[in-house]
């Protein structure tokens, strides 16, 4: 086996842009700095390829960590065609859109005291219970406007919620006509509130009807690309959508902190997805291991700089 190109030493200078930093990481090309640089190249190709349908998977507690604005910006710029999210991220998106806030806290504290003070902890982010009271009122009022005789796809329900908000992920997606899929919506406060409403009112949500529009989009796409933040249900829902078609994803970037050798989907490599046919054999794909609150903003900032300079 032959050696590749030499590893170049990274040069840092005052005033350099994010993209210039990523390009320096490409010169070094090692470890996850090198993977991040390759991810920027792949993501840029994915966004500039006019034949590519662009999927975005959002898992992990990204909105509480302040990453929701990045997703909203990408929706506004037209760089997401289909968004798949956990219900938790959309719950926190609604909470922020309603004017409630997440607060800086500490991962090293007494959770028993937090419970007594009605404060919920998401690692080092705090969220007071009063935010969920506001959230509950909004959801219950919103559900009361639905047609009890209509069966709502999950994406349609989320669009209707988004239309009642003035900013955030759901609001931006609704305004731009971009579908938001949340196949595990029951595993969230949104799902709990829908169940609560059903105890006295009537609501019908069809968990399978979203599949038709999603699969149709996959069949008609000449190419498909995915940016996957974390794993879990959003990652699998996106990648499995291609199993019903003769093609796979042409571009794929995964940002995760999970190990592949434990068997969990969040850590599963994109190469593994090739064995299923979810990603093509010659797909441009890379996994960047690290905290997505670091890798996502750096990746997006570098690529937007390239595309919009």
Phi, psi and omega in degrees: 000132183270155174287151175272204178293155179295147172285125178264145179283135182289134177248122179251134179224152179300139175083003180290149182278171178297316180296322177297323176295316179297322177295326174294321177296327177295324179295323175286309171073016186250153174053214185279344170295317176294321178296322178295321178295319177294323178299320179297319178296316181293317181295322177297315179298320180298316183286331182270348179280107186293343181273357188262130170275129190255114177264149175225123178253130185235107176236177182077170182275066186281321180293315176302333180272005176090011184269353183298327180297328177296316180296317178300318179297319179295323176297315180298321182280355179080022182263006173229127176260329178217130180246131175239125186226160167288157176293330181297315179298321180288327174300311181290331175296316178296317179303314178295319182293335179277002177096358175278158185232153167267149187235149173297133179225222180207142175280349183244087186205179177268109179290335175294318177295320178300320179298318180294328181268005179058048176238129179263140183249133171240089189054259180250023176244134180252144177221112181294150179302330182300334177295323180287332174295317177296318179299314181299316180299317180297313183295315181297319178294319181296317181294331180292344180271354183283156176280114183295344180267358183255139176264118188264126166299152181301319181296324178292319177301317180293324177297318180295322176295317180298326180291343179266004180243157182251355174199168181108182184296306182296321179296316181293318179297318179295320182291329183261358177075024181264125183289141174245121179256140179215077187298336180252041184298332179296336179271056181192170176296331176298313178298318179298319180291325176295318177297317180300317179298323183293346180288336180235338179244186180240127175217137179235119179239126181262110183286346185256341188292338176295337186296326182298308181296322180295310182293322177301319180296323179292320180294322185274348182286130174291321177218161177220144178225153182220135167251118186247113176264108187078201183222240177062212185299314180302317180297312182292320180299321179290308186292323182290342181299334181278349182294337180273359182243164179282354182245175176229185179288137180272327179232141177205131175232128180241130176248113184211157175248007185267149180278146180280339189276003178263355174087357179283149182295328182296334179258354182298136182287157176289335174297322177300323180295336177296325182294335178272347185084009178288326176240138182293158181299329181253020181296148172272110188215145179206145173250132177249118180269128180158181179286122183293341176288351173256309187290323182295308181296324179294315180300309184294318181298318180295316183288321177297324177298319179294319188277333189241017179281000000 
